[in-house]
Amino acid sequence: MFPTTTGIWNIGSTHAEQMINFLKTGSGRDVEFTVGNDKTVIKAHKSLLMARSTFFLTRFVSDTRTVIPITEDDCTADELQLFLEVTEKMTNCNLAK
């Protein structure tokens, strides 16, 4: 058995545990959404979104930018934040497998 650490990477932990830790720490987020007129910045994990959403898979394959503007017509900052949290946490959900 590998020893565990209290840092970002926990050797010996499950994939789901590591993903939840990345979500909690925000580590590895590689895309930013600027939302609405006030340009609220919301960061996310591009690979997780691509794995969990055909919308984002299609979008990121053709759009390699790391900062993506989203208008209020698409969704509000609160709506996007909720969507990202639910989508990223689905990694640990048995229904998503």
N, C-alpha and C positions, 0 to 999 in steps of 0.2 A: 504494500500500500504506500502511495506517495504521501509525503507530509503536505499539509495545507498551510496556506499563508493567510494573512489578513489583508493582503493587497488586492489589486484588481484581478489578478489571475490566481485562481485557486487550483493547484495541482491536485488531481484526484476527484474533483467535483464533477458532477454530471454536466452535460451540455446545457440542459435547462437551467441549472444553477448558475453556470457561467453567464448565460444570456441575461438572466434576471439581474446579476451583479453588474453587467454592462449597462443595463437600463437604469439601475439605481445610481451608478456613479457618473453616467453620461459619457463614459469612456468610449472612444472609437466612433463617435458620431461624425459622419463625413458628408452630410448634405444639410443645407440650411434653407428653410422656407421663409420668405419675407411676406407677411400677410397684411393685406389691407392698406389703407391710406397712411396709417401710422408706422408701417413697415415693421411690425412685431416680428422678431426673429425666433424661429422654432427650429431646433436641430434634431436630426434623426439619423438612424442607421440605414443607409441606402440598400445594403444587401438584404436586411430583414424585410424592408418594404417590398423589394423585388420578389422575395421568396413568398410573401404572404398576399400580394395584391397584383392581379394581372394589369390593373391600371398603371401602377408604378413600374412594373416590369416593362411594359410597352414604352412608358415615358422615359425611363432611364436608359434603355437600350438606344434610343434615338437622341436623347438629350444628355450630354455629358457634363453639363454645368454643375457646379457644386452649390450655387446659390440660385434658388428657383423662386420667382415671384408668384404669389397667389393673390388674386383680387378678392374683395369682399363678395363679389358675385359668385365665386366658387365656394367659399366657406369663410367663417370667421376664425380668428386665431384660437378661440376656445374650442370650436368644433374640430379644427385640425389637431389640436393638442389631444383631445379626447380620442379621436380616431387613431392617432399614432400610438397612444398608450395602449389602447385595446389591441391594435394590430400587433404591436411588439410583444405584448404579454400572451398572445395566442400561441407563441412558441412553446409554452409550457402547458397548453390545453390539449387534452386527449381528443377533443372533437376536431382539432385542426390537423390531426395526423392521418 
